[in-house]
Amino acid sequence: MIAHNIISALFASVPAFGSPLPHSDLTTTVFVAEILLMLLVGRLLGELMQRVGQPAVLGQLLAGILLGPTVLGNFWPAAHQAIFPNTPEQKKMIEAVSQLGILMLLLLAGMETDFGIVKRMRRAALSSSLSGIIFPFACGLFLGELLPDSMLPAPEKRIVTALFMATALSISSVKVVAMVIMEVDFMRRNIGQLILASAIIDDTIGWIILAMISGIAAEGTLNVKGVSFTVGGTLIFLALSFTFGRRIVAHVIRWTNDNLRIEFAVLSAILVLMCLVSIITELIGVHTVLGAFVVGMLVGQSPILTKQIHEQIRGLIIALFAPIFFAVAGLSVDLTILRHLYLVELAIGLILIASLGKLVGCYVGGRIGRLSSREATALAIGMNARGTTEIIVASIGLSIGVVSQDIYTLIVVMAVTTTMVMPPMLRWALTRIPPTGEEEQRLEREQAERKDFVPKVERLLITADQSEDGKLASILGGLFAGSRKIIATVLDLGLKEHETPSVVRERIEDWVKLSMEFATRKEEQQDADKAMVVSPHTQLNTQSSTEEPSAAVLKEVKKGYDMIFVGLKQALLSNGEKPDTFHASIGKIISDSKGVLAIVVTKDTMAPELRMRTMDILVPISGAEYSRRAGEVAIAIAKACRCRVTALHVYPPQNEGLFMRRIREHLEPARALVRNLQELGKREAVPVKTIVKVRRAPEPVILRQIKKGKHNLVVLGVNARPGENVFFGPKAKVLLERVPCSLLLVIS
């Protein structure tokens, strides 16, 4: 009680409600206090909601209601007035953070959107969105005509008020929908992508309708010129974004990463793009969220650094912007007005009409789009969330005098209620839709790829010279890049006296391009039809260097590469005494590089086209992680040249010897290893032959298998061991000395 009196006395000393703050420092203090409370209460209630099986966003909305006029303002007015003063500058500060959070939330949602799924399900998305607008819009018009004159600010403008109500009832809140879908972990599901795509279409159409109605309200007539500009500008913007915009965004990310030295330069560049494109969409006449979402989609299709960017942005949103955004939405709600019975009845009626119109409309649209009954139900429930979009619409109507304070409050109550009811209902509906068919295969593939190395490779460096090692490295690197459809950079090292850098660069580039084209010549149409994973077109950048090889490579590596193919003349010394010792430049690259290296050691000569057509790969595998990575690299190369892979595992016998009754149990761990690689090959449509041998020494078995199977490439996973010279262990030492064919050493 004493503490309460002291705090109340302190709050009493704060300037009266609506009066200006005495100095800017107090404005900042209040702003920080608002952030503190919204973060603390929002995150704690979000934790509580997650513990009871509900999305955290629900707790964050409740935090806003608790901190707003409904609870804090009613039970402790002095505290609410002090922390959330009704002054324009104070409101603008917190709303600015909230609006930035909206943009970043849509940026993240765009990055997680699979454009291939959305494109393939465009009929269902379009039909459900249009139907989901028409039905509730008609309901809103009907309700607007039934309102008594006493609730209208201008009875002579009833039709404009009805149009504003119809718009508020018909639009879904893409921000809330995106957050809930991410929280219930359905962003990668077909139905989750469909709900998000429908909400984006819904929101875009809604803002165009709002522009039309605002023009009617302001001028008394429909501004055909303004509406035509908005519709045409939106269509042109979308067309340019998914053609030239994709290349521009990828180029900006790569250039920023390669040329700027400041920390998080790429993240800053993406945020700049987000703000720039959001301004463009605002100037067109639609909301800024469309620009942020489109930039997110383009960034998600960028060939480099998407994983790191995703993690950085997601952390900012979850920890800071999302709690503030949803708390601000809750702060605008004053449920105390519902003490009047007639307003309670109107609020319930508005909620029922809005929900019924949206649910029926989206369900019918989903069924027209060939969705199942359960999928259409989940879609309808997801689209029923209104959030702050309707509050913005109502605010515009209030500001231009066609919506009264009572109608505004009713719309806010409807928006918050449908938003709070949606998450648990959507979770219930989504759990009734198990993945089947193609979706099940895609999800299983994505789940399996989470622990794999190759799917995470987004950028490849191929460093080579004019030697046979360089030629083979260019071919293998090109095959790898072509099969994965990733960005590749070719770094030429070591020029001949009579050649210029441009001539050498062109020749190296030709080898890489030849293998890339070989890798993609038959698969592009098949991949497009399956639409399993939409990857950007393979990009190739070339450059040359006259520096010492290791210095040039290590300088280039700083730009950020997931994997490096290295092919340099005399990779292994051939002095007869130490044929397994690497050249000093290779040793320097191996010892100082932190990523995955693929060192090429060529022991035969063969024309590039013949090598690609006749490649036969042997992968000696063990239980080590680096061995698994070698198998993944071998399968990626084999997929590109449509060749087979042989996985060989040599299992040492146990001390007690082998007995027939125990041979199956004895060999089961070894067979599990090769089966694991065989399953990976099956996912990539690469035939993998498995061989398990029980021998004490693996080297003779590997050499015999090379001769017996007529393999012309051995992909060996190794791990560099400390020492004066590079050393990969006794097995690698023997194979480097005695293997008759070329080797690709995959070094982790």
C-alpha positions, 0 to 999 in steps of 0.5 A: 500500500505504501509503495502504491501511494509513492508510485501514485505520487510520482505519477501525479507529478507528471504533466496533465493528460494532453499537456506538453511534456516539459523537455525532450528528455522526458519524452525519450524516457517515456518512450523507453518506458513504453518499449520496456513494458510492451517487451516485458509484458508481451514476451511473458504473456507470449511465453504463457500462451506457448506453454498452453499450446497457443501462438505467442502473438496471442499473448502480445495482443493481450499485453496491449489490451492489459496496458491500454485503456481497458485495464491499466487505464481503467484501474490505474489511470495515473500510471496509464496517463504517465506511460502512454500520454495522449500527445502527438509526438509520443504516439508518433514515436511508438507508432514509427517503431510499430510500422517499421516492425510491420515492414520487417515482418512482411520482409521475413514472410516474403523470404519464407514464401515459396514462390513455386508453391504460390505460382502453382496454387494461384487459382485457389489463392485468387478465387479464395481472395476474391470470393473472400472480399465479395461476400463480407463486402456485401455484408458490410454494405448491408449492415451500413444501410441498417445503422441508425442515423444517430450513429452516423456522423453525416447521415447524408453520406450513409453510402460512404460510411457503408463503403468504409465498413464494407472495406473494413470487413472484407480485408484480411491482415496479412501481418497477423496471418504471416506471424501466426503461420510462422508461429504454428510452423506451417510456413512451408506447408502448401496450405500455409503458403496458400493462406499467405498468398491469398492474404497478400492478394486480399490486402492489395485489392483492399488498399486499391478499394480504399483508395477509390472510396477515399476519393469518393469521400473527399471529392464526392465522385470516383476519381477514375484517373487516380484508381487507374494509376493505382491499379496499373502501377501495381501491375507494372510494379509486380511485373518489373519486380519478378523479372528485372527486380530479381536480378537487381536484388541478387546483384546488390546482395553480391556486390555489397557482400564482396565490396563493403567491409562494414559489418552486416553490410548485406543486411543494411542493403536489404533494409535499404531496398525494403524501405525504397520499394515500400516508398514506391508502393506507397506512391503508387497508392497501395500500402508499404507492406506490399513493397516489403513483402515483394523485396522479401520474396526476391531476397529469398530467391537470391542465390547467396546469404539467404540463411544468414539474413533470415536468421538475423532478421527473424531474431530482430522481429521476434525479440523486438518488433513483433511484441511492440507491433501487436501490443500497439494494436492492443493499445488502441482498444478500449473495451470499456465502451461496451458497458452500454448494452446496445453497443455490446449487441452491435459489436457481437452482430458486427463480429458475427457478420464479419466472420460469417461473410469471410468464412463463407466467402473464403470457403466457397472460393477455396472449393472453387479453387479445387481445395478439399473441404478441410483445406478450404476451412483452414483457409477461411479461418486463416483469412478471418484475422483482421488486425490493424489493417481494419483499424487503419481503414477505420482511422481514415474514415474517422479522420475524414468524418464519415465514421463516428467514434462509436463505429470506429470502436466497434470496428476495432473490437471486431478486428481484435476479436477476430485476430485473437480467435484466429490463432487457436482455430487455425491451429486446430484446422491445420492439424486436421490436414496431414501432408500427402502426395507431392507435399509429403515428399517435399517436406520429407526432402526438406527435413532430410536436407536440414542435416545435409551440407550440400543444400546449404551451399549457396555460393561456390568458388572455383579457383584454377589455372591452365593445368590438368588439375585446373581443367578438372577442377573447372569441370567438377565445380561447374557440374556441382554449380549446375546441378545445384543452380547456385552462383559460382565465381571462377578465379583464374590463377597463373597466366602463361607468358604469351596469354593475356588475362582476358584470354585465360579467363575466357578459356577457364570460363568456357570449361565451367560453362560447358559443364554447367550446360551439361548439368542443366540441359535436360533437367530444367523443364522437369524441375519446373514441372515438379516445382519441388524447389525453385532455385535462381538461375545459375550465375557465373562470375569470372576474374583473374589474379597474378598474385601468388595462388594462396594469397589470391585465394585467401583474399577472395575467400573473405567475400564469403564462400560455402565451398571452394574447388581448387585445381592448381598445377603440381598440387602434389610434389613429384620429386619421388621422395614425397609423392603424397606431399602437397605444394606449398600454395595448396598447403597454405590454402588448406591450413588457412581456409575455414570452409569446405575445400575440394582439392583436385589431383589429376592422374589422367588426361581426358577431354572434358566432354568425354570425361563428363559422359563417361564419369564413374565415381567411387566414394570410400565412406566411413562414419565420419562427418567429412566422409558424409560430405564427400558422399554428398558432393559425389552425388551432386556431381553424379546428378549433373552428369547422370552417372552412377556412384559406388559407395564402398565401406571397409569394415574391420573385423572384431577381435573375436572373429566372424561367425556365420550366426553373427555376421548379420549383426556384425555388418549392420552398422556398416550397411546402415552407413551405405544405406544412408548414402543410398537414400540420399542418392534416391532423393536426387535420382542418382543410382548408388551401388553399395559395397561392404567389405570386412578387411583389416586394411581398407587401402587394398580393397579400394585399389582393387575396386577401382580396377574392378569397377573401372572408376575414373574419379575417387571422391574422398572425404578427409580431415586435415591433421596438425603438423608441419606438412598437410597430412590427412591420415594413412589411408589418404597417404596411400591412395594419393601415392597409388590410385591410378585415377583422378581424386577429389579430396573433400576437406572439412 
